[in-house]
Structures are given as structure tokens and as C-alpha cells.
Amino acid sequence: MKPPKDRYIKVGKVNTHYWEEGTQGSPVILIHGIGCYIELWSPTFEALAAQHRVYALDLLGHGRTDKPQDVSYKLENLAQFVNNFMTALGIEHAHVVGHSLGGAIATKLCLLYPTLVDKLVLAAPGGLGKEGPIAFRIASLPILGELLTRPSRSSSARMAKIIVHDPKVMTEELIEENYQMTSFPGAQKSLLKIIRAIGNVFGCHKSVYIPNVQGLASITNPTLVIWGRQDRIVPVAHADVAAKRFPNVRVEIFENCGHFSMLEHSNAFNKSVLGFLRD
């Protein structure tokens, strides 16, 4: 499959980069994680597009989407941004797949706009507990954050080894792609604004995870949660929160897998998601 066509749409005043493929089936929205971009969905996007109308967007402040510095990057605002994106494209409701921060956004989307989401897929979602990666906790601090997140190929390579269980998954091409994305004007400032809006040196803000966790019982949407056993970014122990709190949930733990299950075990990930959406 050739790479999807790069498309842009105005979401409010924000020029937003997205992909759209597929002519049949129900719509599916893919929401990436913090510091990420739609290219990381490539294996899943291709598989889903064969059976669904699939949309993936670069979130506010990410990838090739605008990176305004005069806006709030709080979780509620990011969920509002996805809602506005769907409205701009005339999507009344859809299945939503969220990874990491995208999982927290997808959960918040269900809480704020219940009729917008059909089935919910969460891959190592954030927003289920206080614990978070030490790198983000340090990055929340003034000056240290600016130093830690300064774009470089070496820092991209170091992060690549942390986010997956098998370092071979993160090829030189993926590392170079990450470096290019983090080097876009405004990308570092936007990343820091998001990190600091979500957490601090002690972990995720209570104002972020407590409302999310307390609201899970009200989310009756069929929900699939996928986690890597060796996730070093968001602890797999948070999967227990999902298992106990969601009323209608299936939890799958992938062995020998880090934070990016859709890259490390793309075939198994795609099979699980497609089967869940079909059922």
C-alpha cells in the first residue's frame, strides 16, 4: 500500500494534518500519544483501511499540525480538539482507538461527548493512575525540561530504546523520522506545555487521572484494552484499573512488548482490533 495522502483541514484556526482512507465500513479515529504523530500508526492504518473508513490526525501541537503557544494543552482541550476535528469532517460518531495520551483523550472524549464514540480501543492508555515515566517527570521542571527535550538524533535514539521491548523494532528510519518531527518549529515548546499540563515531578496530576478513573464506570461502550507486559512508559499495572472499572471491557496483555504494541506486535494488534470492531 502506498503511503496515505497527506491532507489538511482547519479545526478552528488550527491547520490540522490528517490521513483518510477506506470506502466501506464504519468510521474509525486513531489518536496518537504524547510527542508522537500519525506515521506511527502506519501498520494499523493500512490494516483497518481495508475494512473501515479510517482517519488519523496529528494532534494539536504535534507532527505537521499547527503548534500554537497561546492555547491550553489540558486533556479536556485536546478532547475538544478531536471533537472539533470530527465535526469539521462531518463525522457524527466513530470507533475510537487511542494510544498512551491518545487513550486518555479517547476516554475523556467518552466522558464529555458520550454519543460521539461507538467502540473504544485503548492501547497502554494514560490517565489511569499517578505513575508516569521518569523522563516526563523531569521534563516538567523548568530548565531541566528544556534541556531534556532538546531535539537531537541521539536523544531520539535513546528514547527509542525505552519505548519498545525489542530495540530492533525502532529502525534507523524511525529514529530519523522522530528527530525530524521533534525539530519542527514550536514542537519542543508544545511538548513541554503538554507535559506540564498533564503532570509534574511527582507524576500525573490528580486533576487529570482522578476524574478519568472515577468516570470509567459510566462508560458503557464496548472497550478493548491492550497493554505490553514490559511497558516502561505507562505501567501495565494500570490495566487492572481498566479491568475493574470499565463495565464492558476486554483486556489483552501482550508478552515481550513495550509501550508501542501496534509497532512491536502489529499483526497481533491489528487482529485484535479488527476482531473487536467486527464482533
N, C-alpha and C positions, 0 to 999 in steps of 0.2 A: 504494500500500500504506500502510495506517495505521501509525503508529509501533508497534513491538512493545510488548507488555505488560511493564511493569517487574515483575520477580519477585525474591524474596529467599529465600536458604536459608542455614542455619547450616553453615559449614565450620569444624569445631571450635567455638570460641567466637566466630568472626567472622561477623557478619551480612553476607552477600555478595550484591551486586546482579548480576543476570544477565538475559539475554534468551533465549528459546527459541521457535523457530518451525519449521514444516515437519513433515510427517507421513509422508514417504516418503524412501527412500534412506538412505545410510549417515550416521552422525553426524559432524559437523564442529565443532571447537572453535576459536574465534577468540580470540587472545591479543594485547592491545594493547601499546603501548610505554610507556616511562617518562613519567610526567606526563600520560598520556592516559586514555581512558575509552571505553566501548563505543559511544557515539554516533558516534564517528569511523569505525566500521565500517558505518554505515547503508547506503551503496550496495552494499557487498559482502554484507551480511547479507540484504538483500532478494533479491538475485540467487541466492544459494546456497540460501535457504529454499524456492525453487521446485522444487529437485531433491534437497535433503538435509534432514536434521534438524540444525538449526544452533543452536549455543549460543555466546553471547558473555558474558564475565564481566568485571566490574571487578575488577582485581587487588587484593590486599591493599594498603591504603593509598591506593587510587585511586578516583576517581569517587564513587559513592554507597555503596561498600563501607566497612566499618569501618576506622579508621586507628589501630590500637593502637601505642603508643610503647614498649612493653616487650617487643617481639619483634624478631627479626633479619630484615633485609630482604636477606640474601645471596641469590645466584642459586639456590643449592640449596634454600633455604627457599621461594622463590617457585615453583620447580618442584614442590616438595612440596605447596604450596597448590593448584596446579592439579590435581595428582593427587587430593588430598582432595576437591576440588570435583567431579571426575568420579565418585569413589566415592560421594559424597553423593547424586548424581543417578542412580546405578546404571549409569553408562556404563563398560562394560568395556574398550572401545578405540574409537578415533576417528581420523579425519584431523585433523591439527592445522595451523592457519595462524597464524603468529606474525609480528608486525611489530616491528622495532627491538629493544628489550629483550625483547619478546614472542618474537622469533626466537631470542634467546639462551636464553630459558626453554624454548621448544619443543625446541631442540637438547639442552639439559640433560635434558629430560623423556625424550628418546630414550635418552640415556646411562644414566639412573638406572632407567627403567622401560621396557625395550625392547618389551614386549608391549602397552604402552598405546597406542602410536602406529602408525597404518597408513601413510598417505602424509603427507609433510611438505612444507609450503609456507612459505618464509621470504622475507619482504619486507624488504629492507635490514636484515638481522639484525645485532644486536650480538654481541659475544663472539668475533669472528674476528680481532681484532688490537688493538694497543695504542692506535691513533689514535682520538680522540673529539672531540666538539665543544668548542671553547674555553670556551663558556658553562658547560658542566658541569664542566670542569676548574677554573674559577674558583670555581664554586659549591661545590666540595669543600672550600674553605678556610673556616675559622671566620670569623665576622662578615661577610666578603665574600659568602659563600653566603647568609646570612640577608638581606642587603641585595638581592642579585641576584634572589632568588626571591620577594621580597615581592609578593603579588598586586596587580595593577593592570590597568586596561584598556589602558594604554599599553604595558606590558611584554608583554601578550598580543598586541597588535598588532605589536610589534617581532619577537617570536618567530614569528608567523605568516608574516612576510616571509622568514624564514630557512629555514623547513622545506619550502617549496614553491618550484618554479622560477617559476611564474606567480602573482604575488601576488593576482590576481583570484579565484583558487580559494578563498582564505580570505575569505569574506564577512563582513560586519559581524555576521551572526547567529552564525557560527562563532567569531568573536573574542569576542563576548559570552558564548557558551556556555563557552569556555575560561576566561574570567575568573570566571564563576560556579563552575566546578569547582575552580579553584585557591583559591577563597575559602572552601571548606568548612572547618569546624574540624578542625585536625590535618593538613590537606592539605600545607601547606608543610613542616611537620616531617617528615612521612612522605617527601616528595620528597627532602629533604636526606639523610635516613637511607639512602634507596636510592642516591642519587648517591654518597655517601661509602662505601657498602658495595661499590660496583662499581668506583670509580676514585678518582684523586687528581689533583693539579695536573699530573702527568706523563702522565696518560691512564688507560686501563683497567688495573686491577690484573692482574698476571701470574697470580695465583691464579684469576682469572676466565677469561681468554681462552686461556691455555696448555692447561689440561685440556680445554676445549671443542675447540680446534683439534686436539689430539692424539687426541681421541676420534672425530673425524669419520670416520676410516677404518673404524670399527666400525659405523657407521650405514648399514645396507644398505637402509633404507626408500627407496622411490622419492621423490626430492626435487626440488622446483621452487624455484629461487631467482630472485626478481625484484628489480631494482635500478633506480633512476633515475640517469641519467648525470650529472645536475647535483646529486646529493645532497651537501648541505653539513653534514650531521649525522654520518653514517657513510659513509666514503669508498667509492666504487664499486670501488676497487682491491681491497677485501676480497672482491669477487665472485670474483676469481681464486683466492683461498684455497679458497672453496667448490668451484669448478670442479675444482681439483686434488686436493682431499682427500676429498670425498664419492664413494663408489664408484658411485652410481646417481643422477646429478644432471643436471638441465637448467637452464641459466642463461639468463635473458632480461633484456636491458638496455633500458629504456625511454628514448628520447630526449626532450629537453625536459621533464625530470621531476626533481623533487627527492626529498625523503625520504618523502613520502606518496603513493606510486604509486596506492594504492587510492582516493584522493581526486582526484588530478590527472588520472589516466587510468583512471577507474573502469570504463569499458566494456572497455578492453583488458585491464585487470587481471582483471575477472570472467571474461572469455572464456578467458584463460589458465588461471585456477584451475579453472574448471568443466571445461575440456577435459582438463586434467591429472588431475583426480579421476575423470573418466569413463574415460579411457584406462587 
